[in-house]
């Protein structure tokens, strides 16, 4: 005759076997949160095919592809609060850079940066959407004749009595392309942030300076022909395809520093009084090759003087081949800017396939695309705060190489079993164990990470376990 403790061990063994079997079955099902409002995974995918008949290869060419996001928002397929709901990959699930503008529109312009489409050929990408938890930081691409400008016509009071810095979030996709032709143009320069007056020798600038085909990240400030200071650092190819925060920092102690991800790479003494002019401020430019600029800003001490992010661009003019987009100054709102883009769509064609919602395994392999998003106000509304288990389950799924559905099932089941053991130690009561096991599982169902049938299955298992324990006790 077995006792109640042995019966509990048998119950736990039965539950473990059923959970293992259920975890194997779940990945074959529809995306777990596809039927929920604003799903927590990429539950839908469309194939996007782009064809090139221009007569030449398209290398890092931004291609304008309109997509109806308004209907998707109305149907609660994606969130209406942000444009994080999309991710674009190639057939190998490598991320493809793209910019979303005029979100919640019947023809939202997607600017897709195609790495390489040969003349007469085509490429097919996967557009995933439906997710409302991952953070994706928009970025500007400047190749093929485009630039951004802020009418920042004031001195900004960048004096010697305070610490101030010029900051940029950027990603270089291929550092070998920053300097395109070292023989024809050995001193090639590519602007990142520019408020520098060449004739008056005043202001500041962050830029790439080429020497013998090698790109040097450079910063300079000036207040007169005899009052010019600069810092520089050879840009490493190891930074390719990584988001980096760049800072040109002037300290009140009299030093000018160049920092990459908070590390001081170059420092000089700079005892100037001011670094001001009333020129406009340029962000990026056509010369900035193979680079995505995600954020830019100017800080005085701990205060954000201006912060430009590009997550809510609005299309203000679309008369081919000239397009214009407005972006905001999120720090104070006083210095908005305009992104100018020239684009000839002649002989470039695209088509979407029918959306497919029968996906489960691809979500774990789609990498977040996000910069540091400093002072990026949109990043503060992430629904990760409503699904706190996601920051745990997503890295776990990626580390184990498991589909997210299986990971969620195993994770919530493990939490439930831990609670059962905890209750059993305090009070070995099957009913209390059933309630304890149901708490994390119910949380998974409510958050949309587990299908409702999972709760019903576990309840049936729990009732069976309770009945089995009662039978043992009475016999």
C-alpha positions, 0 to 999 in steps of 0.5 A: 500500500502506498502512502500519501507522500508516495502518491504525491510523488507519483502525481508530480511524475504524471504532471511532469510527463504531461507537461513534457508532452504538451511542450512538444505539441505547443510549437506546432500550434498557431502563434500563442498570442495571435488572437489577442489584442496587440500580441506579445510576439511576432505573430504574422509574417509577409514576404516582401519581394523587391525587383531591380530593373534600373540598369545597375546594382542597388547597394545599400539603397533605401527603397520606399515601400508603402504599407497600410498600418491604419487597418492593422491598428484598427483590427488590433493586430498591432499597437497604435502607440508605437512602430515597434510592431515590425521587424524585417529580415532576409531569408537567413533571419538577419535583420534588414535596416528600415525606417518607418514614417507617418505611422498609423496611415493607409500608406505608411512609407517604409524606407527599406535599406536593401544591402544588395539587389543586383541589376535584373534580380530580386530579393525577398524579405520577411516582414514580421509584425504583431509584436508590441513588446520589443523595442526598435529604434528608427534610424536615418540613412543618408546615402543616395542624396539625403540630409537632415537639418535643424534651424538651430539659429542660436548660440546655445550658451556653450561656454567655458563655465559648464560641462557640455557634450554633443551626442550621437547614436549611430551604427556603421554597417560597413566601415570599409565603405566610409571612405569610398575612394582614397585615391581620388579623394584622400581627405574625404569627410562625412558629417555626423553633427555639424554646427561649425562655421568654416570661415568664422572658425566657430562652433562644433562638429562631429564627423568622419575624416578619411586618411589613406582610406582609413576613417577617423572619428573626429570632433572639433570646437572653435572660437576663432582662427587661433582657438581651434581644438580637435580630438580623433580616434581611428574607427575600428571595423570591430564596431560594424553592425553595433550601435555605438554612442559617440560623445564630443565632451567639453569639460569646464576644467578645460579639456575636450574629450572624444568618447565611444560608449562612455570610454575616453578615446582622445583628450586634449586641453581646450581653454576656449571661452565659447563654441557658438555661432548662429548657423543652422545645425546639420545631421548626417549628409549624403557623404555619410556612407554605410551608417545609420544615425538613430539619435542626436543631441546636445547636453549642458551639464545634466540638462538636455538642451536638444534631443532629436530621435527619429521614431515619429517622423511625419511625411510632409512632402512626397512629390517624387523624387523629392520627399521631406519628413519632420522630426521633433526635439524631444528635450525642449520642443523648440528646435524641430528638424526636417529630413530631406530625401531624394529617391527615384523609384523608376524600374524598382518594383515590389510586392507583398504576399498574403499575411501568414499567422502560422508562425511560432519558431521564428520569433526567437531568432529575430533580434531587437534593433535598438540604439541607446535611445537616450531621452527617447520618450517613446521607449518609456511606453514599452509594454514589457512593463505589463509582461514582466516575464518576457525579459526572462523568457526571451533570452532563455529561449534564445540561449536554449534555441527553443521556440518561445511557445515551448519556453513559455510552457516550460517556464510557467510550469516550472514556476507552478511546480516550485509553488507546489513544493513550497506549499507542500513543505508548509501544508501538504494539502492537494487543494492548496497545491492545485491553487498554487500551481494554477497561479503562475499558469493563470498569469501566463494565460492572462498575459497572452503568453500561453493559450487558454487550453493550457489552463484547462489541461492543467486544471484537469491534471490537478483535479486528477491528482487531487482525486488520486490523493484522496483515493490513496488516503481513503484506502 
